[in-house]
Amino acid sequence: MGEEIPIVGTVVDVMMTFQSLTAEEKKQLARSLTSFLSQYKQISDSYIIEFFSEGLWDTLPSAWTEALRDLSAPQIADLLLDSTCKNRRYPSVWPLSLLAFRATAHALAFPRRTHGSAVQEVGTRGLEEFQENQSQSSLLGHNFRKHVKPKKQHEINKLGKLVKQLCGLTECDNVVDVGSGQGHLTRFLSFGLGLSVTGIEADPALVAMASKFDEQLLSTLQKKSLKKNVTTQQLPAPGRSPRHVVGWVNPTASWEDFVEQLKKGGSLCSGPTCTVLPRKKRPWESASNPDQRPDSVILPLSPTQPCLSNAETDCLVSSQAKSDGRWTSPRPNVSPPPLQGPPEITCEPSSHTACYPKRQCKFETGEGVGPVACKSHTSPFSCWTSSPPPHPDCVDTAEWEEQSGDPRFILTGLHACGDLSATLLRHFASCPRILGITSVACCYMKITTCENPTPPGVLIPPCPAHPEEPSHSVFGYPMSSWVRGLPGHQLSYKAREGACHAMEDYLQRLREESELLRVHCYRATLETVIRGARPDLRRAGIQTIKKAHLLPFHEYARLGLLRVGLPADLPLDHAGLDAMLKQQWRVVVYFSLALLLAPAIETLVLLDRMLFLEEKGFQSHLVPLFDPTFSPRNLVLVAVKPQEGSYRTQCGEA
């Protein structure tokens, strides 16, 4: 694993590797971003599928279209999108306004790579950890790669070690993973890094899968240990298993409600090891529906288990022995590995969001929480205990009684969608129990704003529990008073959706002159056909047509028309359509202009969150933690509350 780096020192070093912007510099950057982006709203707010129907090419300055109209795909990559290109060769003289547009867009965006890191190929091919096997990260133990896609392997390894560092800095081993999904990060934090972890996820089916995967990991460890025939006398003290809670994080709720939600999970009644069997046709429909939303529910918690380092998960040499309903488990003789090669701090389809996207919008129909048998468990909130739940599902009816303690914890969310990231930052700023946070955002289009309080895919949260009290509900953007007061700070749904696009992936398509580049032109051409037949049908959702780039347009059109309820044999103006299809590279150029603005828009959203924390008295940093060619939403917002004395002293310990 290489030479170990002290945990606390590493975090401090990481935060000092980037010359942080001063408060005034952050404000000035926000002012510059709002001024710049407001000038080019026509581009950022345009839908590429309306390229022909709305005449988008003609909305550009004539000097721009003259310079851009005959560019090849590799030229578009080098001359527009790639900020690292040093030897640009222009086929014609570009207007100063276009050069200034490109230079400003690059200059105002936060760096997406650590200083000195090399540009990699998109996907696993360019990452050293995937050189031996493109589907298995060499930095993650085998047990943590099971059921996990390569992208997620890369992310949980990087983020898990950063969270571990924050735990060392704050002397707090308790972690709450919001939007924990199938528990991949939760398992690595718990079994791999020795932390006490609670995962909260809105979708019961995903929580059931997380518990199932936990059980599979424990079973694997037990079989390996029995093969080694190690006696129980040789085993160190056991570690902790993750704790899973079904719960929807309400953006209108206070931090007290959030903590209470975690407490409701409590310690479970004693009994045999939990087994989760998904129940078919469970009538959960929407996590946001107060009539259907389940209360926070603790689901299958395994008994205490070992903490395993990356290297040792594949070569466990100790045994596990079951005794009195508990597993006696090994703990490795070495500490879990610290972050190797700390990332620089410089000025991301989790799946869980306070505004209900993806998994949180709809529970999987036909899947629910099956019968479970509960077992005692140690967790960050184990100071709360309960009587055995009256129903084997442990759903809805269990009442939890607070006994003692006041646990602190680190808050983390890997690609917390929409408003959930903003909600977690507000909880961090307000809740004295939260000592640090790592926030990786995604799905910016699902952020609520004053202009668009209910963007597509976002359901309205239930009313606050105490209507007589001031509502805690606020919009996801802007969060800071400073940005809210800037003229032109508004970001449309389309602009925020564009900020989620992957610049690096598109760059590679351009350089390879990929056939995938024709899809935008296909869809824009089809839009004219749809509007010709149904003028009222605008931007109709067609969804992805498999291998559309390999189809002739007439076949693509036939499939697309059927999806919007129009006849597949609708008469087509082939001459007119062919004229549009010949303009494919103009469509690509326009899309690239919009894509050039994406990092600047993301920067404004994240800078607003940093300014919000600063207004609350907390410093924060952005870490380009993941490789952007592999994980486009790669910026992690990190904040730690200043500690007066040690954590143990604050908790009243010796």
Disulfide bonds with the S-S distance in Angstrom:
none
